[in-house]
Amino acid sequence: MTLRVALNGFGRIGRGFFRAWLERLRAGTLVAETLEIVAINDQVDTQNLAYLLQYDTVYGRCEHVVCKTEKNDSVLCAYLAADKQEVLRIPLLQQAKLDAGCWQQFAAEWVVEATGVYRDQEGFEKHQCAGAQRVLLTAPAVQTCDLTVVYGINHHSFDVREHYFVSNASCTTHALAVVLAPLWRAFKFQAVTMTELHAYTQDQCLLDSVHDNWRRGRAAASNMIPTQTSGDKTLGLVLPELQERIQGYSMRVPVLNGACLDLTIQFPKAVSESEIIEAFQSSSQSNLQGLLALNKEPLVSSDFWGHTASAIVDLTQIRINGSLAQLLVWYDNEWAYANRLLDFLVSTTE
């Protein structure tokens, strides 16, 4: 049976989710009978949405995607083959508010909520009133939800009888979880301090301007800007045993895409570099294959654009000082996260 998914919000993550889905269909690693995107809703002009999907500064062109009007309705056409013979036609909506029956008309089982607006229980109920059976939030939930999930760590906890409002946590939570889970299993470390270096986002300003967070109101392309992160707090919802063992903050830096974690870990006794590498290698080849990757080359942040792993441990940057270890972890904060949304939804069909 095909899982019918609607997409609310077609910004960076919404478009990334769509591109990941389309790439897997073209590559044959996902069949259309497994998961179908049945509608996309965004307030922006539909032709502009198609343009932003087709031309992307970070990820390049998304070939064979056009916006058409069919029977007075806008439709996003995505061609699966270079000869433009096989085509998907996805309705494009422009609803500022979720009207009753909005999702029901498409028989949507899941709505991927990617606007950043409907993050609480009230927002979930609005999706329900619009006809959605379940909502997958592309951010940590405000206050509470039925389940916060990190694919590869606790996604098997999803219960179709109990979980209707699900958060996919944050990109940082995914990176932290797949890195720290193997180390916790192997060493039962005592504490972690984290500094996240993260590309600036649309929430920030290109020029100094008024903002609720004064620092985020400063020119994003010209400053390194310290700010809060939800990654350390949300991690406890996924790995409860680490709830009180991690704290940190985020530094927004003037790059278009990508992020890394600078982690300092306190172990109960002296640990060697080889022991840490062995723990990562074991997990990267077994339960976290495809989610945890290892790097041995002298690479920089842009080299990881388009990498699908939730976290890439840089083996060239491990530093040991007795029972303290410092690690550097890379990740593509957009593309990896978009792929985890897709992974989770597909897993609910298995």
MARTI-28998 format. One record per residue (C-alpha): residue in three letters; x, y, z; residue number from 0. Coordinates in steps of 0.05 Angstrom, whole numbers, plus 5000, padded with zeros to 4 digits. Layout:
+---------+------+------+------+-----+
: residuo :    x :    y :    z : num :
+---------+------+------+------+-----+
:     ala :    X :    Y :    Z : NUM :
...
+---------+------+------+------+-----+
//
This chain:
+---------+------+------+------+-----+
: residuo :    x :    y :    z : num :
+---------+------+------+------+-----+
:     met : 5000 : 5000 : 5000 :   0 :
:     thr : 5026 : 5069 : 4981 :   1 :
:     leu : 5040 : 5118 : 5037 :   2 :
:     arg : 5007 : 5184 : 5019 :   3 :
:     val : 5046 : 5244 : 5043 :   4 :
:     ala : 5030 : 5319 : 5038 :   5 :
:     leu : 5082 : 5373 : 5047 :   6 :
:     asn : 5066 : 5438 : 5083 :   7 :
:     gly : 5121 : 5488 : 5070 :   8 :
:     phe : 5169 : 5489 : 5011 :   9 :
:     gly : 5229 : 5524 : 5039 :  10 :
:     arg : 5299 : 5496 : 5048 :  11 :
:     ile : 5277 : 5432 : 5084 :  12 :
:     gly : 5213 : 5423 : 5044 :  13 :
:     arg : 5250 : 5428 : 4978 :  14 :
:     gly : 5305 : 5383 : 5005 :  15 :
:     phe : 5255 : 5330 : 5024 :  16 :
:     phe : 5223 : 5334 : 4955 :  17 :
:     arg : 5291 : 5329 : 4920 :  18 :
:     ala : 5312 : 5270 : 4963 :  19 :
:     trp : 5247 : 5234 : 4946 :  20 :
:     leu : 5254 : 5249 : 4871 :  21 :
:     glu : 5327 : 5227 : 4870 :  22 :
:     arg : 5310 : 5160 : 4901 :  23 :
:     leu : 5254 : 5149 : 4852 :  24 :
:     arg : 5300 : 5163 : 4793 :  25 :
:     ala : 5355 : 5119 : 4822 :  26 :
:     gly : 5306 : 5062 : 4834 :  27 :
:     thr : 5323 : 5058 : 4909 :  28 :
:     leu : 5251 : 5078 : 4924 :  29 :
:     val : 5189 : 5058 : 4884 :  30 :
:     ala : 5130 : 5104 : 4875 :  31 :
:     glu : 5085 : 5051 : 4905 :  32 :
:     thr : 5121 : 5059 : 4972 :  33 :
:     leu : 5113 : 5133 : 4984 :  34 :
:     glu : 5077 : 5186 : 4943 :  35 :
:     ile : 5077 : 5261 : 4953 :  36 :
:     val : 5004 : 5279 : 4940 :  37 :
:     ala : 5004 : 5355 : 4951 :  38 :
:     ile : 5049 : 5414 : 4968 :  39 :
:     asn : 5025 : 5476 : 5004 :  40 :
:     asp : 5062 : 5542 : 5008 :  41 :
:     gln : 5039 : 5614 : 5005 :  42 :
:     val : 5092 : 5634 : 4954 :  43 :
:     asp : 5075 : 5641 : 4881 :  44 :
:     thr : 5077 : 5572 : 4850 :  45 :
:     gln : 5122 : 5592 : 4791 :  46 :
:     asn : 5172 : 5620 : 4841 :  47 :
:     leu : 5170 : 5555 : 4881 :  48 :
:     ala : 5185 : 5515 : 4818 :  49 :
:     tyr : 5242 : 5562 : 4801 :  50 :
:     leu : 5273 : 5555 : 4871 :  51 :
:     leu : 5267 : 5479 : 4865 :  52 :
:     gln : 5299 : 5477 : 4797 :  53 :
:     tyr : 5357 : 5524 : 4811 :  54 :
:     asp : 5393 : 5519 : 4878 :  55 :
:     thr : 5458 : 5554 : 4896 :  56 :
:     val : 5481 : 5498 : 4943 :  57 :
:     tyr : 5456 : 5434 : 4908 :  58 :
:     gly : 5454 : 5456 : 4835 :  59 :
:     arg : 5399 : 5443 : 4785 :  60 :
:     cys : 5341 : 5397 : 4797 :  61 :
:     glu : 5330 : 5375 : 4725 :  62 :
:     his : 5263 : 5364 : 4691 :  63 :
:     val : 5219 : 5400 : 4741 :  64 :
:     val : 5168 : 5450 : 4716 :  65 :
:     cys : 5105 : 5484 : 4741 :  66 :
:     lys : 5042 : 5481 : 4698 :  67 :
:     thr : 4970 : 5501 : 4703 :  68 :
:     glu : 4921 : 5445 : 4690 :  69 :
:     lys : 4846 : 5459 : 4695 :  70 :
:     asn : 4860 : 5525 : 4730 :  71 :
:     asp : 4901 : 5490 : 4784 :  72 :
:     ser : 4977 : 5494 : 4791 :  73 :
:     val : 5014 : 5428 : 4785 :  74 :
:     leu : 5087 : 5414 : 4797 :  75 :
:     cys : 5111 : 5366 : 4743 :  76 :
:     ala : 5172 : 5324 : 4759 :  77 :
:     tyr : 5199 : 5281 : 4703 :  78 :
:     leu : 5231 : 5215 : 4724 :  79 :
:     ala : 5266 : 5202 : 4658 :  80 :
:     ala : 5310 : 5245 : 4615 :  81 :
:     asp : 5264 : 5237 : 4556 :  82 :
:     lys : 5208 : 5269 : 4597 :  83 :
:     gln : 5161 : 5211 : 4585 :  84 :
:     glu : 5149 : 5190 : 4658 :  85 :
:     val : 5120 : 5247 : 4698 :  86 :
:     leu : 5093 : 5260 : 4767 :  87 :
:     arg : 5039 : 5313 : 4775 :  88 :
:     ile : 5034 : 5342 : 4845 :  89 :
:     pro : 4981 : 5394 : 4862 :  90 :
:     leu : 5008 : 5460 : 4889 :  91 :
:     leu : 4965 : 5497 : 4940 :  92 :
:     gln : 4970 : 5568 : 4967 :  93 :
:     gln : 4932 : 5564 : 5032 :  94 :
:     ala : 4955 : 5613 : 5085 :  95 :
:     lys : 4910 : 5578 : 5135 :  96 :
:     leu : 4894 : 5504 : 5139 :  97 :
:     asp : 4822 : 5499 : 5116 :  98 :
:     ala : 4777 : 5442 : 5136 :  99 :
:     gly : 4787 : 5385 : 5087 : 100 :
:     cys : 4852 : 5413 : 5059 : 101 :
:     trp : 4889 : 5347 : 5069 : 102 :
:     gln : 4828 : 5303 : 5069 : 103 :
:     gln : 4816 : 5315 : 4995 : 104 :
:     phe : 4883 : 5282 : 4981 : 105 :
:     ala : 4873 : 5226 : 5031 : 106 :
:     ala : 4940 : 5246 : 5063 : 107 :
:     glu : 4962 : 5197 : 5117 : 108 :
:     trp : 5022 : 5241 : 5137 : 109 :
:     val : 5035 : 5315 : 5131 : 110 :
:     val : 5108 : 5336 : 5134 : 111 :
:     glu : 5103 : 5403 : 5171 : 112 :
:     ala : 5161 : 5445 : 5145 : 113 :
:     thr : 5136 : 5517 : 5154 : 114 :
:     gly : 5164 : 5526 : 5224 : 115 :
:     val : 5095 : 5552 : 5245 : 116 :
:     tyr : 5055 : 5492 : 5270 : 117 :
:     arg : 5103 : 5466 : 5322 : 118 :
:     asp : 5056 : 5456 : 5382 : 119 :
:     gln : 4995 : 5416 : 5400 : 120 :
:     glu : 4949 : 5470 : 5374 : 121 :
:     gly : 4984 : 5468 : 5307 : 122 :
:     phe : 4978 : 5393 : 5304 : 123 :
:     glu : 4903 : 5398 : 5317 : 124 :
:     lys : 4896 : 5446 : 5259 : 125 :
:     his : 4927 : 5395 : 5213 : 126 :
:     gln : 4880 : 5342 : 5241 : 127 :
:     cys : 4820 : 5387 : 5228 : 128 :
:     ala : 4846 : 5395 : 5157 : 129 :
:     gly : 4843 : 5320 : 5148 : 130 :
:     ala : 4914 : 5296 : 5164 : 131 :
:     gln : 4920 : 5230 : 5201 : 132 :
:     arg : 4991 : 5244 : 5227 : 133 :
:     val : 5041 : 5300 : 5226 : 134 :
:     leu : 5117 : 5295 : 5220 : 135 :
:     leu : 5148 : 5360 : 5246 : 136 :
:     thr : 5214 : 5382 : 5216 : 137 :
:     ala : 5238 : 5413 : 5281 : 138 :
:     pro : 5235 : 5400 : 5355 : 139 :
:     ala : 5164 : 5407 : 5381 : 140 :
:     val : 5145 : 5466 : 5425 : 141 :
:     gln : 5128 : 5437 : 5494 : 142 :
:     thr : 5107 : 5366 : 5475 : 143 :
:     cys : 5090 : 5316 : 5421 : 144 :
:     asp : 5075 : 5241 : 5419 : 145 :
:     leu : 5145 : 5221 : 5398 : 146 :
:     thr : 5212 : 5253 : 5382 : 147 :
:     val : 5249 : 5209 : 5334 : 148 :
:     val : 5320 : 5201 : 5307 : 149 :
:     tyr : 5323 : 5150 : 5251 : 150 :
:     gly : 5372 : 5095 : 5268 : 151 :
:     ile : 5368 : 5108 : 5343 : 152 :
:     asn : 5296 : 5103 : 5365 : 153 :
:     his : 5252 : 5103 : 5303 : 154 :
:     his : 5229 : 5032 : 5319 : 155 :
:     ser : 5193 : 5063 : 5379 : 156 :
:     phe : 5140 : 5090 : 5331 : 157 :
:     asp : 5073 : 5058 : 5346 : 158 :
:     val : 5017 : 5068 : 5296 : 159 :
:     arg : 4966 : 5061 : 5352 : 160 :
:     glu : 4996 : 5116 : 5396 : 161 :
:     his : 5038 : 5166 : 5356 : 162 :
:     tyr : 5003 : 5218 : 5314 : 163 :
:     phe : 5044 : 5281 : 5326 : 164 :
:     val : 5118 : 5263 : 5314 : 165 :
:     ser : 5178 : 5308 : 5315 : 166 :
:     asn : 5240 : 5291 : 5273 : 167 :
:     ala : 5282 : 5330 : 5324 : 168 :
:     ser : 5336 : 5375 : 5294 : 169 :
:     cys : 5395 : 5363 : 5248 : 170 :
:     thr : 5440 : 5373 : 5308 : 171 :
:     thr : 5403 : 5321 : 5349 : 172 :
:     his : 5412 : 5271 : 5293 : 173 :
:     ala : 5487 : 5284 : 5290 : 174 :
:     leu : 5496 : 5281 : 5365 : 175 :
:     ala : 5455 : 5217 : 5373 : 176 :
:     val : 5491 : 5175 : 5321 : 177 :
:     val : 5559 : 5197 : 5348 : 178 :
:     leu : 5546 : 5191 : 5422 : 179 :
:     ala : 5505 : 5127 : 5421 : 180 :
:     pro : 5565 : 5082 : 5402 : 181 :
:     leu : 5610 : 5118 : 5452 : 182 :
:     trp : 5559 : 5110 : 5508 : 183 :
:     arg : 5551 : 5037 : 5493 : 184 :
:     ala : 5626 : 5025 : 5493 : 185 :
:     phe : 5650 : 5071 : 5549 : 186 :
:     lys : 5592 : 5100 : 5590 : 187 :
:     phe : 5623 : 5169 : 5588 : 188 :
:     gln : 5609 : 5220 : 5642 : 189 :
:     ala : 5597 : 5287 : 5608 : 190 :
:     val : 5599 : 5322 : 5540 : 191 :
:     thr : 5607 : 5395 : 5523 : 192 :
:     met : 5588 : 5416 : 5453 : 193 :
:     thr : 5602 : 5475 : 5407 : 194 :
:     glu : 5562 : 5473 : 5343 : 195 :
:     leu : 5587 : 5513 : 5283 : 196 :
:     his : 5526 : 5522 : 5238 : 197 :
:     ala : 5513 : 5557 : 5172 : 198 :
:     tyr : 5469 : 5619 : 5177 : 199 :
:     thr : 5395 : 5608 : 5164 : 200 :
:     gln : 5335 : 5647 : 5137 : 201 :
:     asp : 5318 : 5667 : 5208 : 202 :
:     gln : 5378 : 5714 : 5207 : 203 :
:     cys : 5389 : 5781 : 5172 : 204 :
:     leu : 5436 : 5798 : 5115 : 205 :
:     leu : 5444 : 5868 : 5143 : 206 :
:     asp : 5439 : 5892 : 5215 : 207 :
:     ser : 5366 : 5896 : 5231 : 208 :
:     val : 5313 : 5889 : 5285 : 209 :
:     his : 5305 : 5818 : 5311 : 210 :
:     asp : 5276 : 5786 : 5374 : 211 :
:     asn : 5344 : 5756 : 5385 : 212 :
:     trp : 5390 : 5817 : 5379 : 213 :
:     arg : 5451 : 5776 : 5359 : 214 :
:     arg : 5412 : 5741 : 5303 : 215 :
:     gly : 5394 : 5810 : 5278 : 216 :
:     arg : 5466 : 5825 : 5261 : 217 :
:     ala : 5492 : 5815 : 5190 : 218 :
:     ala : 5496 : 5740 : 5180 : 219 :
:     ala : 5547 : 5739 : 5124 : 220 :
:     ser : 5596 : 5782 : 5162 : 221 :
:     asn : 5594 : 5756 : 5233 : 222 :
:     met : 5604 : 5694 : 5276 : 223 :
:     ile : 5542 : 5696 : 5320 : 224 :
:     pro : 5534 : 5656 : 5384 : 225 :
:     thr : 5463 : 5631 : 5397 : 226 :
:     gln : 5425 : 5576 : 5432 : 227 :
:     thr : 5415 : 5505 : 5405 : 228 :
:     ser : 5360 : 5455 : 5418 : 229 :
:     gly : 5405 : 5396 : 5401 : 230 :
:     asp : 5431 : 5382 : 5471 : 231 :
:     lys : 5362 : 5388 : 5502 : 232 :
:     thr : 5325 : 5346 : 5450 : 233 :
:     leu : 5378 : 5291 : 5454 : 234 :
:     gly : 5349 : 5270 : 5522 : 235 :
:     leu : 5282 : 5255 : 5489 : 236 :
:     val : 5317 : 5206 : 5443 : 237 :
:     leu : 5370 : 5178 : 5489 : 238 :
:     pro : 5343 : 5190 : 5560 : 239 :
:     glu : 5407 : 5163 : 5592 : 240 :
:     leu : 5444 : 5224 : 5565 : 241 :
:     gln : 5394 : 5275 : 5591 : 242 :
:     glu : 5439 : 5307 : 5643 : 243 :
:     arg : 5506 : 5292 : 5610 : 244 :
:     ile : 5510 : 5343 : 5554 : 245 :
:     gln : 5507 : 5418 : 5546 : 246 :
:     gly : 5530 : 5467 : 5494 : 247 :
:     tyr : 5514 : 5524 : 5447 : 248 :
:     ser : 5514 : 5541 : 5373 : 249 :
:     met : 5556 : 5591 : 5334 : 250 :
:     arg : 5526 : 5614 : 5268 : 251 :
:     val : 5581 : 5625 : 5218 : 252 :
:     pro : 5581 : 5660 : 5149 : 253 :
:     val : 5575 : 5599 : 5103 : 254 :
:     leu : 5516 : 5579 : 5059 : 255 :
:     asn : 5509 : 5508 : 5084 : 256 :
:     gly : 5538 : 5455 : 5129 : 257 :
:     ala : 5554 : 5447 : 5202 : 258 :
:     cys : 5602 : 5414 : 5249 : 259 :
:     leu : 5605 : 5395 : 5323 : 260 :
:     asp : 5665 : 5406 : 5367 : 261 :
:     leu : 5655 : 5355 : 5423 : 262 :
:     thr : 5695 : 5347 : 5487 : 263 :
:     ile : 5678 : 5282 : 5522 : 264 :
:     gln : 5697 : 5263 : 5593 : 265 :
:     phe : 5707 : 5188 : 5600 : 266 :
:     pro : 5710 : 5150 : 5667 : 267 :
:     lys : 5783 : 5131 : 5653 : 268 :
:     ala : 5838 : 5142 : 5603 : 269 :
:     val : 5818 : 5123 : 5532 : 270 :
:     ser : 5859 : 5113 : 5469 : 271 :
:     glu : 5847 : 5140 : 5399 : 272 :
:     ser : 5844 : 5069 : 5372 : 273 :
:     glu : 5790 : 5049 : 5421 : 274 :
:     ile : 5747 : 5108 : 5399 : 275 :
:     ile : 5757 : 5094 : 5326 : 276 :
:     glu : 5740 : 5020 : 5337 : 277 :
:     ala : 5674 : 5039 : 5369 : 278 :
:     phe : 5656 : 5084 : 5310 : 279 :
:     gln : 5678 : 5034 : 5258 : 280 :
:     ser : 5637 : 4979 : 5289 : 281 :
:     ser : 5573 : 5020 : 5289 : 282 :
:     ser : 5584 : 5051 : 5220 : 283 :
:     gln : 5588 : 4981 : 5191 : 284 :
:     ser : 5528 : 4953 : 5228 : 285 :
:     asn : 5468 : 4986 : 5262 : 286 :
:     leu : 5486 : 5057 : 5239 : 287 :
:     gln : 5509 : 5040 : 5169 : 288 :
:     gly : 5494 : 5098 : 5123 : 289 :
:     leu : 5480 : 5144 : 5182 : 290 :
:     leu : 5549 : 5148 : 5214 : 291 :
:     ala : 5607 : 5158 : 5167 : 292 :
:     leu : 5682 : 5166 : 5178 : 293 :
:     asn : 5730 : 5214 : 5144 : 294 :
:     lys : 5805 : 5205 : 5138 : 295 :
:     glu : 5820 : 5260 : 5086 : 296 :
:     pro : 5840 : 5334 : 5097 : 297 :
:     leu : 5770 : 5361 : 5079 : 298 :
:     val : 5733 : 5425 : 5093 : 299 :
:     ser : 5659 : 5440 : 5104 : 300 :
:     ser : 5637 : 5447 : 5032 : 301 :
:     asp : 5665 : 5378 : 5016 : 302 :
:     phe : 5607 : 5349 : 5057 : 303 :
:     trp : 5552 : 5385 : 5019 : 304 :
:     gly : 5504 : 5332 : 4994 : 305 :
:     his : 5529 : 5278 : 5042 : 306 :
:     thr : 5470 : 5237 : 5066 : 307 :
:     ala : 5500 : 5213 : 5132 : 308 :
:     ser : 5473 : 5243 : 5196 : 309 :
:     ala : 5544 : 5252 : 5221 : 310 :
:     ile : 5614 : 5244 : 5193 : 311 :
:     val : 5668 : 5236 : 5246 : 312 :
:     asp : 5734 : 5267 : 5224 : 313 :
:     leu : 5786 : 5216 : 5245 : 314 :
:     thr : 5842 : 5266 : 5229 : 315 :
:     gln : 5819 : 5312 : 5285 : 316 :
:     ile : 5814 : 5265 : 5346 : 317 :
:     arg : 5852 : 5292 : 5405 : 318 :
:     ile : 5864 : 5253 : 5470 : 319 :
:     asn : 5885 : 5281 : 5538 : 320 :
:     gly : 5880 : 5225 : 5589 : 321 :
:     ser : 5805 : 5213 : 5601 : 322 :
:     leu : 5786 : 5273 : 5557 : 323 :
:     ala : 5774 : 5266 : 5482 : 324 :
:     gln : 5760 : 5321 : 5432 : 325 :
:     leu : 5722 : 5303 : 5367 : 326 :
:     leu : 5703 : 5340 : 5304 : 327 :
:     val : 5638 : 5317 : 5270 : 328 :
:     trp : 5614 : 5343 : 5202 : 329 :
:     tyr : 5544 : 5341 : 5173 : 330 :
:     asp : 5502 : 5373 : 5119 : 331 :
:     asn : 5448 : 5405 : 5162 : 332 :
:     glu : 5397 : 5407 : 5104 : 333 :
:     trp : 5409 : 5347 : 5059 : 334 :
:     ala : 5423 : 5295 : 5113 : 335 :
:     tyr : 5362 : 5318 : 5153 : 336 :
:     ala : 5316 : 5317 : 5092 : 337 :
:     asn : 5338 : 5245 : 5079 : 338 :
:     arg : 5323 : 5225 : 5151 : 339 :
:     leu : 5252 : 5251 : 5143 : 340 :
:     leu : 5245 : 5206 : 5083 : 341 :
:     asp : 5278 : 5147 : 5118 : 342 :
:     phe : 5231 : 5151 : 5177 : 343 :
:     leu : 5168 : 5155 : 5134 : 344 :
:     val : 5190 : 5096 : 5093 : 345 :
:     ser : 5204 : 5056 : 5156 : 346 :
:     thr : 5132 : 5065 : 5178 : 347 :
:     thr : 5110 : 5024 : 5118 : 348 :
:     glu : 5155 : 4965 : 5133 : 349 :
+---------+------+------+------+-----+
//
